[in-house]
Amino acid sequence: MTLRREAFLAHVKERGEYDTLEEAERAARVVLALLGAHLVGDVRAQLAARLPEAFALILLNPLQSAEPLSPERFVRATAAWIEGATEQTAAWDVSAVLSTAADAVGEDLLGQILLQLPAGYDLLFGRPQPT
């Protein structure tokens, strides 16, 4: 089921403890654009189908990445794209957006997403996997 834009942003705003929906939207746009560069094929399409249309389009038209970013580099890249962000605030942004996305997709699709990402992204999604 696709989340409505308002509901998606409300969840991100709550989890990120943002003052405004605009702050939540800024974080969602950057994080999903970076994530889209790491996912391919049907997995990316299935995730996009569960996101509000504006965010699905961002995911499907990602920022380019020459190589998969480790979770730490993903957070640093997020900080670089959000004006005034630090690595600590970017980690908060990533967690707020990716945990909301994880709730939207369910465990089966999340497992497929995590298979396409370097180790450690399970923590960014707020779903630590057993080792």
C-alpha positions as MATLAB code, in Angstrom:
seq = 'MTLRREAFLAHVKERGEYDTLEEAERAARVVLALLGAHLVGDVRAQLAARLPEAFALILLNPLQSAEPLSPERFVRATAAWIEGATEQTAAWDVSAVLSTAADAVGEDLLGQILLQLPAGYDLLFGRPQPT';
ca = [
       0.000    0.000    0.000;
       1.284    3.451   -0.934;
       1.589    5.985    1.848;
       0.111    9.394    1.239;
       2.602   12.253    1.119;
       1.207   13.897    4.247;
       1.314   10.667    6.248;
       4.851    9.851    5.105;
       6.109   13.323    6.007;
       4.261   13.279    9.329;
       6.084   10.052   10.271;
       9.453   11.466    9.185;
       8.747   14.723   11.068;
       7.864   12.829   14.234;
      10.853   10.478   14.086;
      13.266   13.245   13.164;
      11.762   15.585   15.731;
      11.663   18.325   13.092;
       9.901   21.588   13.756;
       8.293   21.719   10.300;
       7.157   19.450    7.495;
       9.562   21.340    5.219;
      12.518   20.081    7.258;
      11.162   16.538    7.050;
      10.675   16.883    3.306;
      14.214   18.182    2.791;
      15.624   15.175    4.637;
      13.376   12.750    2.745;
      14.366   14.158   -0.644;
      18.104   13.916    0.012;
      18.073   10.501    1.681;
      15.829    8.914   -0.974;
      17.884   10.426   -3.805;
      21.035    8.902   -2.321;
      19.315    5.585   -1.615;
      18.030    5.365   -5.173;
      21.607    5.309   -6.458;
      22.183    2.088   -4.507;
      19.123    0.117   -5.533;
      18.382   -1.417   -8.899;
      15.686   -3.207  -10.813;
      12.508   -4.554   -9.324;
      13.559   -3.829   -5.742;
      13.874   -0.102   -6.446;
      10.583   -0.149   -8.374;
       8.774   -1.973   -5.553;
      10.042    0.503   -2.975;
       9.014    3.414   -5.203;
       5.526    1.922   -5.546;
       5.084    2.149   -1.770;
       6.211    5.764   -1.476;
       4.233    8.911   -2.240;
       4.579    9.826   -5.928;
       6.917   12.802   -5.442;
       9.316   10.693   -3.379;
       8.986    7.715   -5.728;
      10.157    9.930   -8.590;
      13.161   11.050   -6.542;
      14.040    7.435   -5.768;
      13.689    6.447   -9.427;
      15.831    9.402  -10.612;
      18.633    9.223   -8.054;
      21.811   11.148   -7.497;
      24.657    9.293   -9.166;
      27.084    7.225   -7.132;
      30.268    5.757   -8.590;
      30.281    2.977   -6.013;
      28.097    1.701   -3.189;
      28.567    3.845   -0.126;
      29.167    2.250    3.248;
      26.616    3.315    5.871;
      29.132    5.796    7.291;
      29.817    7.346    3.879;
      26.063    7.426    3.156;
      25.573    9.534    6.289;
      28.491   11.803    5.317;
      27.034   12.219    1.811;
      23.682   13.123    3.342;
      25.392   15.748    5.505;
      27.071   17.180    2.414;
      23.727   17.596    0.631;
      21.808   19.198    3.522;
      22.786   22.771    4.219;
      24.062   23.226    7.757;
      24.007   19.507    8.544;
      26.658   17.709   10.545;
      27.331   13.987   10.485;
      25.354   13.677   13.715;
      22.301   15.517   12.371;
      22.567   13.659    9.070;
      22.527   10.325   10.911;
      19.293   11.478   12.549;
      17.898   12.499    9.124;
      18.820    9.160    7.554;
      17.293    7.197   10.416;
      14.036    9.193   10.349;
      13.556    8.695    6.608;
      14.758    5.110    6.258;
      12.846    3.809    9.286;
       9.677    5.376    7.849;
      10.408    3.743    4.496;
      11.007    0.400    6.256;
       7.584    0.627    7.866;
       6.038    1.279    4.446;
       7.629   -1.700    2.699;
       7.392   -4.528    5.205;
       9.960   -7.112    6.155;
      10.096   -9.127    2.901;
      10.885   -6.176    0.655;
      13.170   -4.671    3.282;
      15.165   -7.905    3.230;
      15.561   -7.595   -0.547;
      16.589   -3.959   -0.205;
      19.218   -4.826    2.395;
      20.654   -7.510    0.104;
      21.482   -4.776   -2.424;
      23.208   -2.552    0.124;
      26.561   -2.857    1.892;
      26.555   -4.378    5.368;
      25.335   -2.118    8.131;
      22.360   -0.470    6.413;
      20.004   -2.524    8.573;
      20.911   -0.169   11.417;
      20.148    2.899    9.277;
      16.700    1.444    8.572;
      16.227    0.850   12.299;
      15.976   -2.904   11.779;
      19.118   -4.571   13.170;
      19.555   -7.992   11.614;
      20.909  -10.973   13.537;
      24.483  -11.780   12.615;
];
